[in-house]
């Protein structure tokens, strides 16, 4: 595997995180707390792997420009990318605000923060995959030979 394979790895990690988040939500709605904890801890671990892989890739490659010119696709890509980046930065403190009360058995606070964090974390995970697909698969950048 080379560094150029990392965007696909990152998209896979984001996809796995999305599935874990949905499963964790389903488990807690069905009062299966142990499975909920396993899914959410796994989502955290997968997200940490993603962040590590993301930093390694961008350290070696830098940014890839979206070069596809289309009056709808281009603005849509940048809308998705910008909202993804802003919310990705916000997710780290939100996850901490959600996890710390759970570790302290303050489940009232955990639930309060989880109602905010879960949909935003899902958005970040899903849009991460969409950004990958738009930049590397559907409309490959001219930098990539697309």
Backbone as JSON, one array per atom type, in Angstrom:
{
  "sequence": "XXXXXXXXXXXXXXXXXXXXXXXXXXXXXXXXXXXXXXXXXXXXXXXXXXXXXXXXXXXXXXXXXXXXXXXXXXXXXXXXXXXXXXXXXXXXXXXXXXXXXXXXXXXXXXXXXXXXXXXXXXXXXXXXXXXXXXXXXXXXXXXXXX",
  "N": [[0.85, -1.18, 0.0], [0.48, 2.24, -0.77], [0.96, 5.77, -0.11], [-0.84, 7.03, -1.76], [-3.02, 5.42, -1.72], [-4.39, 6.02, 0.54], [-6.63, 7.92, 0.56], [-8.83, 6.29, -0.24], [-8.78, 4.4, 1.82], [-9.37, 6.12, 3.92], [-11.99, 6.87, 3.24], [-13.22, 4.4, 3.5], [-12.87, 4.01, 6.26], [-14.43, 6.14, 7.22], [-16.91, 5.25, 6.31], [-17.21, 2.9, 7.81], [-17.26, 4.02, 10.36], [-19.67, 5.46, 10.18], [-21.53, 3.33, 9.98], [-21.09, 2.13, 12.49], [-21.9, 4.2, 14.19], [-24.64, 4.42, 13.56], [-25.43, 1.83, 14.32], [-24.78, 1.9, 17.06], [-26.55, 3.86, 17.93], [-28.98, 2.55, 17.36], [-28.76, 0.36, 19.09], [-28.8, 1.61, 21.66], [-31.32, 2.72, 21.63], [-32.8, 0.44, 21.84], [-32.22, -0.38, 24.32], [-29.87, -1.8, 24.72], [-27.27, -1.63, 26.21], [-24.56, -2.5, 26.55], [-23.78, -3.33, 23.94], [-24.15, -0.88, 22.68], [-22.13, 0.68, 23.89], [-19.85, -0.71, 22.97], [-20.06, -0.27, 20.19], [-19.88, 2.55, 20.09], [-17.38, 3.12, 21.26], [-15.84, 1.77, 19.42], [-16.42, 3.33, 17.14], [-15.14, 5.69, 17.91], [-12.47, 4.77, 17.95], [-12.1, 4.04, 15.25], [-12.44, 6.53, 14.1], [-10.19, 7.82, 15.15], [-8.18, 6.36, 13.87], [-8.81, 7.11, 11.25], [-8.25, 9.91, 11.38], [-5.5, 9.88, 11.83], [-4.57, 8.61, 9.47], [-5.51, 10.45, 7.6], [-4.02, 12.78, 8.23], [-1.42, 11.83, 7.71], [-1.62, 11.33, 4.93], [-2.16, 13.95, 3.89], [0.09, 15.28, 4.76], [2.07, 14.17, 3.17], [1.08, 14.47, 0.53], [-0.36, 16.83, 0.31], [-2.89, 19.22, -0.57], [-5.58, 18.35, -2.75], [-6.87, 19.72, -5.6], [-10.22, 20.49, -6.55], [-11.17, 20.16, -9.71], [-13.17, 19.93, -11.53], [-15.35, 21.42, -13.73], [-18.47, 22.6, -13.55], [-21.67, 24.04, -13.53], [-23.42, 23.34, -11.47], [-22.42, 21.09, -10.05], [-19.82, 21.85, -9.13], [-20.25, 24.1, -7.25], [-21.86, 22.64, -5.45], [-20.09, 20.64, -4.55], [-18.22, 22.28, -3.17], [-19.89, 23.39, -1.2], [-20.57, 21.08, 0.26], [-17.99, 20.29, 1.04], [-17.07, 22.54, 2.57], [-18.97, 22.71, 4.68], [-18.53, 20.2, 5.74], [-15.83, 20.38, 6.63], [-15.96, 22.46, 8.57], [-17.78, 21.35, 10.43], [-16.38, 19.02, 11.05], [-14.23, 20.0, 12.48], [-15.62, 20.91, 14.69], [-16.58, 18.57, 15.76], [-14.75, 17.15, 17.39], [-14.53, 18.51, 20.01], [-17.26, 18.26, 20.63], [-17.67, 15.48, 20.74], [-16.06, 14.89, 22.93], [-17.5, 16.32, 24.89], [-19.67, 14.72, 24.98], [-18.78, 12.11, 25.57], [-17.32, 12.3, 28.0], [-19.25, 12.88, 30.14], [-20.6, 10.4, 30.03], [-18.62, 8.6, 30.84], [-18.43, 9.4, 33.44], [-20.76, 8.55, 34.45], [-22.9, 10.29, 34.18], [-25.52, 10.3, 32.82], [-27.71, 11.81, 32.05], [-26.59, 14.25, 31.14], [-24.95, 13.15, 29.17], [-26.87, 12.1, 27.36], [-28.08, 14.52, 26.58], [-25.98, 15.89, 25.22], [-25.41, 13.94, 23.31], [-27.6, 13.99, 21.62], [-27.09, 16.2, 20.09], [-24.49, 15.75, 19.14], [-24.48, 13.23, 17.76], [-26.07, 13.46, 15.22], [-24.49, 15.38, 13.92], [-21.96, 14.18, 13.85], [-22.55, 11.97, 12.28], [-23.2, 13.35, 9.91], [-20.67, 14.45, 9.28], [-19.17, 12.09, 8.89], [-20.54, 10.86, 6.74], [-20.48, 12.88, 4.75], [-17.76, 13.01, 4.43], [-17.2, 10.69, 2.99], [-18.65, 11.29, 0.68], [-17.24, 13.56, -0.26], [-14.8, 12.32, -0.85], [-15.67, 10.54, -2.92], [-16.55, 12.39, -4.84], [-14.19, 13.83, -5.41], [-12.21, 11.94, -6.04], [-13.33, 9.78, -7.44], [-15.87, 10.13, -8.93], [-15.53, 12.66, -10.21], [-12.67, 12.99, -10.95], [-9.8, 14.82, -9.99], [-7.77, 16.94, -12.05], [-5.19, 16.91, -11.18], [-4.83, 14.32, -10.45], [-4.71, 12.99, -12.73], [-7.14, 12.83, -13.87]],
  "CA": [[0.0, 0.0, 0.0], [1.23, 3.49, -0.81], [0.25, 6.93, 0.43], [-1.93, 7.37, -2.68], [-4.17, 4.56, -1.39], [-5.0, 6.47, 1.79], [-8.0, 8.47, 0.45], [-9.8, 5.19, -0.25], [-8.79, 3.88, 3.19], [-10.11, 7.1, 4.73], [-13.42, 6.75, 2.92], [-13.67, 3.15, 4.13], [-12.94, 4.26, 7.7], [-15.61, 6.97, 7.43], [-18.08, 4.39, 6.12], [-17.3, 2.03, 8.98], [-17.69, 4.88, 11.46], [-21.1, 5.72, 9.98], [-22.26, 2.12, 10.36], [-20.98, 1.97, 13.94], [-22.74, 5.22, 14.83], [-26.04, 4.0, 13.41], [-25.64, 0.64, 15.16], [-24.77, 2.35, 18.45], [-27.83, 4.55, 18.17], [-30.03, 1.53, 17.38], [-28.62, -0.43, 20.32], [-29.24, 2.34, 22.85], [-32.78, 2.85, 21.52], [-33.35, -0.86, 22.23], [-31.71, -0.61, 25.67], [-28.76, -2.77, 24.71], [-26.19, -0.7, 26.6], [-23.22, -3.06, 26.3], [-23.52, -3.24, 22.5], [-24.03, 0.56, 22.4], [-20.78, 1.1, 24.3], [-18.89, -1.32, 22.04], [-20.15, 0.45, 18.91], [-19.42, 3.94, 20.19], [-15.93, 3.08, 21.46], [-15.28, 1.39, 18.12], [-16.51, 4.52, 16.28], [-14.05, 6.58, 18.33], [-11.21, 4.18, 17.5], [-12.06, 4.16, 13.79], [-12.23, 7.96, 13.81], [-8.79, 8.12, 15.45], [-7.41, 5.8, 12.75], [-9.05, 7.99, 10.11], [-7.53, 11.17, 11.55], [-4.08, 9.57, 11.64], [-4.38, 8.36, 8.05], [-5.77, 11.73, 6.92], [-2.86, 13.66, 8.45], [-0.28, 11.25, 6.97], [-1.83, 11.57, 3.5], [-2.02, 15.37, 3.54], [1.49, 15.65, 5.0], [2.86, 13.72, 2.01], [0.51, 14.85, -0.77], [-0.92, 18.18, 0.32], [-4.3, 19.29, -0.97], [-5.94, 18.05, -4.14], [-7.88, 20.69, -6.04], [-11.38, 20.01, -7.29], [-11.01, 20.88, -10.98], [-14.32, 19.7, -12.41], [-16.1, 22.65, -13.98], [-19.88, 22.39, -13.84], [-22.36, 25.09, -12.79], [-24.13, 22.82, -10.28], [-21.57, 20.16, -9.32], [-18.73, 22.55, -8.45], [-20.72, 24.73, -6.0], [-22.34, 21.6, -4.54], [-18.89, 20.07, -3.94], [-17.66, 23.2, -2.19], [-20.82, 23.48, -0.08], [-20.38, 19.87, 1.06], [-16.64, 20.33, 1.62], [-16.96, 23.58, 3.6], [-19.75, 22.3, 5.85], [-17.83, 19.04, 6.3], [-14.62, 20.82, 7.35], [-16.37, 23.21, 9.76], [-18.35, 20.44, 11.42], [-15.34, 18.09, 11.47], [-13.49, 20.7, 13.55], [-16.5, 21.0, 15.86], [-16.92, 17.24, 16.28], [-13.84, 16.71, 18.45], [-15.02, 18.93, 21.33], [-18.6, 17.71, 20.88], [-17.52, 14.08, 21.16], [-15.57, 14.94, 24.32], [-18.61, 16.76, 25.74], [-20.63, 13.61, 25.03], [-18.16, 10.93, 26.17], [-16.9, 12.52, 29.39], [-20.34, 12.59, 31.08], [-20.9, 8.95, 30.05], [-17.59, 7.97, 31.68], [-18.71, 9.79, 34.83], [-22.12, 8.05, 34.74], [-23.84, 11.41, 34.14], [-26.2, 9.94, 31.59], [-28.57, 12.91, 31.65], [-25.75, 15.13, 30.3], [-24.53, 12.35, 28.01], [-27.99, 12.1, 26.4], [-28.25, 15.89, 26.09], [-24.94, 16.15, 24.22], [-25.5, 12.96, 22.22], [-28.64, 14.44, 20.67], [-26.44, 17.18, 19.21], [-23.28, 15.19, 18.55], [-24.72, 12.12, 16.83], [-26.38, 13.84, 13.84], [-23.36, 16.1, 13.32], [-20.91, 13.19, 13.58], [-23.01, 11.24, 11.1], [-23.03, 14.24, 8.75], [-19.24, 14.52, 8.96], [-18.75, 10.8, 8.35], [-21.16, 10.63, 5.42], [-19.96, 13.84, 3.77], [-16.37, 12.63, 4.14], [-17.26, 9.71, 1.9], [-19.11, 12.0, -0.52], [-16.11, 14.36, -0.75], [-13.88, 11.36, -1.49], [-16.24, 10.07, -4.19], [-16.58, 13.48, -5.82], [-12.84, 14.28, -5.76], [-11.32, 10.87, -6.52], [-14.0, 8.74, -8.22], [-16.86, 10.63, -9.9], [-14.99, 13.8, -10.94], [-11.29, 13.03, -10.5], [-9.05, 16.05, -10.21], [-6.75, 16.92, -13.08], [-3.94, 16.56, -10.5], [-4.77, 12.86, -10.34], [-4.74, 12.44, -14.07], [-8.56, 12.64, -14.24]],
  "C": [[0.89, 1.24, 0.0], [0.36, 4.62, -0.26], [-0.94, 7.32, -0.47], [-3.17, 6.5, -2.47], [-4.96, 5.09, -0.18], [-6.37, 7.15, 1.63], [-9.07, 7.38, 0.44], [-9.9, 4.54, 1.13], [-9.6, 4.82, 4.08], [-11.61, 7.02, 4.48], [-13.99, 5.47, 3.54], [-13.82, 3.34, 5.64], [-14.16, 5.13, 8.04], [-16.89, 6.15, 7.28], [-18.29, 3.47, 7.32], [-17.79, 2.83, 10.18], [-19.19, 5.16, 11.37], [-21.93, 4.52, 10.41], [-22.23, 1.89, 11.87], [-21.85, 2.97, 14.69], [-24.22, 4.85, 14.74], [-26.34, 2.79, 14.29], [-25.68, 1.03, 16.63], [-26.06, 3.04, 18.83], [-28.97, 3.52, 18.28], [-29.98, 0.73, 18.69], [-29.12, 0.33, 21.54], [-30.75, 2.55, 22.82], [-33.48, 1.56, 21.94], [-32.77, -1.34, 23.56], [-30.66, -1.72, 25.75], [-27.47, -1.97, 24.94], [-24.79, -1.24, 26.29], [-22.85, -2.95, 24.81], [-23.37, -1.77, 22.06], [-22.62, 1.04, 22.72], [-19.73, 0.56, 23.34], [-18.89, -0.56, 20.71], [-19.57, 1.85, 19.01], [-17.92, 4.02, 20.44], [-15.24, 2.7, 20.15], [-15.33, 2.56, 17.14], [-15.41, 5.52, 16.62], [-12.71, 6.07, 17.83], [-11.05, 4.31, 15.99], [-11.82, 5.62, 13.39], [-10.79, 8.37, 14.09], [-7.88, 7.57, 14.35], [-7.57, 6.67, 11.51], [-8.2, 9.25, 10.23], [-6.03, 10.96, 11.33], [-3.77, 9.39, 10.15], [-4.53, 9.65, 7.24], [-4.56, 12.65, 7.03], [-1.65, 13.14, 7.68], [-0.42, 11.55, 5.48], [-1.55, 13.03, 3.14], [-0.62, 15.9, 3.84], [2.33, 15.33, 3.76], [2.37, 14.29, 0.69], [0.07, 16.31, -0.81], [-2.39, 18.13, -0.08], [-4.45, 18.93, -2.44], [-7.07, 19.02, -4.52], [-9.02, 19.98, -6.76], [-11.43, 20.81, -8.59], [-12.19, 20.72, -11.93], [-15.14, 20.97, -12.52], [-17.52, 22.3, -14.41], [-20.66, 23.37, -12.98], [-23.14, 24.62, -11.56], [-23.18, 21.98, -9.42], [-20.49, 20.88, -8.52], [-19.2, 23.27, -7.18], [-21.24, 23.72, -4.98], [-21.15, 20.97, -3.81], [-18.36, 21.0, -2.85], [-18.58, 23.43, -1.0], [-20.63, 22.27, 0.85], [-19.03, 19.92, 1.77], [-16.56, 21.33, 2.78], [-17.75, 23.19, 4.85], [-19.1, 21.1, 6.54], [-16.65, 19.49, 7.16], [-14.99, 21.56, 8.63], [-16.89, 22.26, 10.83], [-17.34, 19.39, 11.89], [-14.5, 18.71, 12.59], [-14.32, 20.76, 14.83], [-16.74, 19.64, 16.51], [-16.02, 16.83, 17.44], [-14.31, 17.21, 19.82], [-16.41, 18.39, 21.65], [-18.54, 16.26, 21.35], [-17.02, 14.04, 22.61], [-16.68, 15.34, 25.29], [-19.66, 15.67, 25.89], [-20.05, 12.42, 25.8], [-17.84, 11.14, 27.66], [-18.06, 12.32, 30.38], [-20.7, 11.1, 31.15], [-19.89, 8.22, 30.94], [-17.81, 8.26, 33.16], [-20.1, 9.36, 35.29], [-23.12, 9.19, 34.9], [-24.64, 11.28, 32.84], [-27.21, 10.98, 31.13], [-27.8, 13.88, 30.73], [-25.29, 14.42, 29.03], [-25.63, 12.37, 26.94], [-28.19, 13.48, 25.77], [-27.24, 16.19, 24.97], [-25.03, 15.2, 23.04], [-26.54, 13.36, 21.18], [-28.11, 15.48, 19.68], [-25.31, 16.52, 18.42], [-23.56, 14.14, 17.49], [-25.07, 12.59, 15.42], [-25.23, 14.59, 13.16], [-22.22, 15.14, 12.97], [-21.3, 12.35, 12.37], [-22.84, 12.07, 9.83], [-21.57, 14.28, 8.32], [-18.76, 13.21, 8.33], [-19.28, 10.57, 6.94], [-20.6, 11.6, 4.39], [-18.48, 13.6, 3.49], [-16.29, 11.64, 3.0], [-17.68, 10.4, 0.6], [-18.0, 12.86, -1.11], [-15.1, 13.46, -1.46], [-14.41, 10.94, -2.86], [-16.21, 11.17, -5.25], [-15.18, 13.83, -6.31], [-12.0, 13.2, -6.43], [-11.99, 9.88, -7.47], [-14.89, 9.34, -9.31], [-16.3, 11.73, -10.79], [-13.51, 13.96, -10.58], [-10.56, 14.32, -10.92], [-8.05, 15.86, -11.33], [-5.4, 16.57, -12.48], [-3.74, 15.06, -10.42], [-4.76, 12.2, -11.7], [-6.15, 12.2, -14.56], [-9.03, 13.62, -15.25]]
}
